[in-house]
Amino acid sequence: MHPDTPRRTRRPALKWAGLAAVVAVALSGCSAEVERGWLPGNSDAEVTDQTARIVNLWVGSWIAALIVGLITWGLILWCVAVYRKRKNDSTLPVQLRYHVPLEVMYVILPIIMVGVLFYFTNRDTTAIQDTSAPAQNHVQVIGKQWSWDFNYLDDDAYETGQHAQDVGSAGTGVLRDQVTLWLPVDEKVEFTLDSRDVIHSFWVPSFLYKMDIIPGKTNTFQVTPTEIGLYEGKCAELCGEYHSSMLFNVNVVSRDDYDKHIQELKDKGQEGALGLEYSRQQDLAEVPQEGEN
């Protein structure tokens, strides 16, 4: 008799059950993040009219890649198990040099997979970059080393910024003090992107979208912010020594709050639009007023 045997067999089972419970709790706690593929945002309250489309493309791509990976690894393990050399075998397993149906499948399947991925990617990219619809607001974004200028073209006002100082040691307070782009909620805005010096990239992570800003080339895109809130933005293209300090905020507000902010800019003398001729050392006192050369 071995009275300890049942106890020894139960202990591993209990450990695995406990581990499974912990994993289940962890997964249930981050189910929302898993559903979005760990992208920022909330599926019940999308930040813009395009984030849901981007999330679906992202998650769908990962699911397709996971299925392909499972099939591939499954076939590899199956071949290892079935065609292995047994202990008492005196010869090697059958070695197949040619198998025309398999070779045809290996060619056709990847073409189909790439074609499906291309179709959905092209469909969503075309929709995201479509600028044919009329926009209610037009904003010119000017990238400069190492900050941003925002021209509110429809409202004849502008905002200008200087690059952040001591980003690594000053904490989140630095982000709150950066130049802020104001947008009215539920109104389509068309962004016009220009650069004064080198290549930058206009990126608002919560919008799940970014676009390069290239000297001598104007890029445009449209988006409709749908959730009031303050969002962080940054440059996503290495643009020089203080690239990491090229920060900004996006404040999505009601139309009334937006109009009040525009009036505040005009009251401070920030009326008109900044051009591309100014360097990162621009002095607001030297910015010419509208009509001046």
C-alpha positions in Angstrom: 0.0 0.0 0.0 1.2 3.5 -0.9 -1.1 6.0 0.8 0.8 8.9 -0.5 0.3 8.1 -4.1 -3.1 9.7 -4.5 -1.9 12.8 -2.8 1.1 13.0 -5.1 -1.0 12.7 -8.2 -3.5 15.3 -7.0 -0.9 18.0 -6.3 0.2 18.6 -10.0 -3.5 18.6 -10.9 -4.2 21.2 -8.3 -1.3 23.4 -9.4 -2.4 23.3 -13.0 -6.0 24.1 -12.0 -4.7 27.1 -10.0 -2.6 28.3 -12.9 -5.6 27.9 -15.2 -7.7 30.0 -12.8 -5.2 32.7 -12.6 -4.8 32.9 -16.4 -8.6 32.9 -16.8 -8.9 35.8 -14.4 -6.2 37.7 -16.1 -7.7 37.2 -19.5 -11.2 38.2 -18.3 -9.7 41.4 -16.9 -8.1 42.5 -20.2 -10.8 41.0 -22.5 -11.5 44.5 -23.9 -7.8 45.0 -24.7 -7.6 41.6 -26.3 -10.6 42.3 -28.5 -8.9 45.4 -29.8 -5.6 43.7 -30.3 -4.1 45.8 -27.5 -4.7 49.0 -29.5 -5.7 52.1 -27.5 -9.3 53.2 -27.2 -12.7 51.7 -26.4 -14.9 49.8 -28.8 -18.0 51.2 -27.1 -16.8 54.8 -27.7 -14.5 55.1 -30.7 -12.4 58.2 -30.7 -12.9 58.9 -34.4 -15.0 57.7 -37.2 -12.1 55.6 -38.5 -10.7 53.8 -35.5 -13.2 50.9 -35.6 -12.2 50.2 -39.2 -8.5 50.2 -38.3 -9.1 48.0 -35.3 -11.1 45.5 -37.4 -8.3 45.3 -40.0 -5.6 44.9 -37.3 -7.5 42.2 -35.4 -8.5 40.4 -38.6 -4.9 40.3 -39.8 -3.7 38.9 -36.5 -6.5 36.2 -36.5 -5.5 35.2 -40.1 -1.8 35.1 -39.1 -2.6 33.0 -36.1 -4.6 30.5 -38.1 -1.8 30.2 -40.6 0.7 29.7 -37.8 -1.4 27.0 -36.1 -1.8 25.1 -39.3 1.9 25.4 -40.2 3.1 24.3 -36.8 0.5 21.6 -36.7 1.7 20.2 -40.0 5.3 20.4 -38.9 4.6 18.5 -35.6 2.4 16.0 -37.4 5.3 15.2 -39.9 7.7 15.0 -37.0 5.5 12.5 -35.2 4.3 10.4 -38.1 7.5 10.2 -40.2 10.0 9.9 -37.4 12.4 6.9 -37.3 11.1 4.4 -34.8 13.3 2.8 -32.2 13.3 -0.6 -33.8 13.4 0.5 -37.4 16.4 -0.6 -39.4 15.8 1.8 -42.3 14.9 5.4 -42.7 11.3 6.4 -43.1 10.1 6.9 -46.7 11.7 10.0 -48.2 9.5 11.8 -50.8 11.4 13.9 -53.3 8.5 15.1 -55.4 4.8 15.6 -54.7 3.3 17.7 -57.4 -0.1 18.4 -55.7 1.7 19.6 -52.6 4.0 21.8 -54.6 1.1 23.3 -56.5 -0.7 24.0 -53.2 2.4 25.7 -51.8 2.4 28.1 -54.7 -1.4 28.8 -54.9 -2.2 29.1 -51.2 0.3 31.9 -50.5 -0.9 33.8 -53.6 -4.5 33.5 -52.3 -3.5 34.6 -48.8 -1.6 37.6 -50.0 -4.4 38.5 -52.3 -7.0 38.4 -49.5 -4.8 40.5 -47.2 -4.2 43.0 -50.0 -7.9 43.3 -50.8 -8.9 44.2 -47.2 -5.9 46.5 -46.7 -6.5 48.4 -49.9 -10.2 48.7 -49.2 -9.7 50.1 -45.7 -6.7 52.3 -46.7 -8.7 53.8 -49.6 -11.6 54.6 -47.3 -9.3 56.1 -44.6 -7.5 58.3 -47.1 -10.5 59.5 -49.0 -10.8 63.2 -48.9 -13.7 63.7 -51.4 -16.3 64.5 -48.7 -16.8 68.1 -47.8 -15.1 69.0 -44.5 -16.5 71.4 -41.9 -13.1 72.5 -40.6 -9.7 72.9 -42.3 -6.5 72.8 -40.3 -3.0 73.3 -41.7 -0.4 71.4 -39.6 3.1 72.7 -40.0 5.9 70.5 -38.7 9.2 72.1 -37.7 12.2 71.2 -35.7 11.0 70.5 -33.0 7.4 71.5 -32.5 4.2 72.3 -34.4 2.2 75.2 -35.7 -1.6 74.9 -36.3 -3.4 77.2 -38.7 -7.2 77.2 -38.3 -7.9 78.1 -41.9 -11.6 78.6 -41.7 -11.4 80.7 -38.5 -8.4 82.8 -39.5 -6.4 82.0 -36.3 -3.2 80.1 -35.5 -1.4 78.4 -32.6 2.4 78.0 -32.4 4.6 75.9 -30.2 8.2 75.3 -29.1 9.7 72.0 -28.4 9.4 70.5 -24.9 12.2 70.9 -22.4 13.5 68.1 -20.1 11.1 65.5 -21.4 12.8 62.6 -19.6 12.8 64.1 -16.1 9.8 66.5 -15.9 7.1 63.8 -16.1 3.6 64.2 -17.6 3.4 67.9 -16.8 5.5 68.6 -19.8 2.9 67.0 -22.1 0.1 69.2 -20.6 2.1 72.4 -21.4 2.7 71.6 -25.1 0.9 73.3 -28.0 -2.6 72.1 -28.3 -4.7 71.5 -31.4 -8.4 72.2 -30.7 -11.1 70.3 -32.7 -14.9 70.4 -32.4 -16.5 67.1 -31.7 -18.5 65.3 -34.4 -17.3 67.6 -37.2 -15.2 66.4 -40.1 -11.8 68.1 -40.2 -9.4 68.1 -43.2 -5.7 68.3 -42.2 -3.2 69.8 -44.6 0.3 68.7 -43.6 3.4 70.8 -44.5 7.0 70.9 -43.3 9.4 73.8 -42.9 12.6 71.7 -42.8 12.9 67.9 -42.7 10.5 64.9 -42.8 8.2 64.7 -39.7 5.2 62.5 -39.0 1.9 63.7 -37.5 0.7 61.0 -35.1 -2.1 60.9 -32.6 -1.9 57.4 -31.1 -5.5 57.4 -29.9 -6.6 58.2 -33.5 -4.8 55.0 -34.7 -3.4 56.9 -37.6 -0.4 58.9 -38.7 0.8 60.6 -41.8 4.3 61.8 -42.9 5.0 65.5 -43.4 7.4 65.9 -46.3 9.3 69.1 -47.3 8.0 70.3 -50.7 4.9 68.0 -50.6 1.5 68.6 -49.1 -0.3 65.6 -47.7 -4.0 65.7 -46.6 -6.4 63.4 -44.8 -9.8 63.8 -43.1 -11.1 62.5 -39.8 -14.1 63.1 -37.6 -13.4 63.1 -33.8 -16.3 61.6 -32.0 -15.3 61.6 -28.3 -14.6 64.7 -26.2 -11.3 64.5 -24.5 -7.6 65.4 -24.4 -5.3 63.2 -26.5 -1.5 63.2 -26.8 0.3 63.5 -30.1 3.9 63.3 -31.2 6.2 63.1 -34.2 6.7 59.5 -35.4 9.6 60.2 -37.8 13.2 60.7 -36.5 13.8 64.3 -37.3 16.9 65.4 -35.5 18.4 65.9 -32.0 15.2 66.8 -30.2 12.8 64.5 -32.0 11.5 63.1 -28.7 10.5 66.6 -27.6 8.3 67.2 -30.6 5.0 66.8 -28.7 1.5 68.2 -28.9 -2.0 67.7 -27.6 -5.3 67.4 -29.3 -8.3 68.8 -27.4 -11.7 67.6 -28.7 -14.4 69.9 -27.4 -17.9 71.1 -28.0 -18.5 73.7 -30.8 -19.1 76.4 -28.2 -15.8 75.7 -26.4 -14.0 75.6 -29.7 -15.4 79.0 -30.8 -14.4 80.5 -27.4 -10.8 79.2 -27.9 -10.6 80.6 -31.4 -11.7 84.0 -30.0 -9.1 83.8 -27.3 -6.4 83.2 -29.9 -7.5 86.3 -31.8 -7.6 88.3 -28.6 -4.0 87.4 -28.1 -3.1 88.7 -31.6 -2.8 85.2 -33.1 -5.0 86.1 -36.1 -4.2 85.0 -39.7 -1.9 82.1 -40.6 1.7 81.3 -40.2 3.6 80.5 -43.4 6.4 78.0 -44.2 9.2 80.7 -44.1 9.8 80.7 -40.4 12.4 78.5 -38.7 12.3 76.8 -35.4 13.8 79.9 -33.9 10.8 82.1 -34.8 9.9 84.9 -32.5 6.2 85.6 -32.3 6.9 89.3 -32.0 8.5 89.1 -35.5 5.6 87.2 -37.1 4.1 89.6 -39.7 0.4 90.4 -39.3 -2.0 89.7 -42.2 -1.2 92.0 -45.1 2.4 92.6 -44.1 5.4 91.3 -46.0 
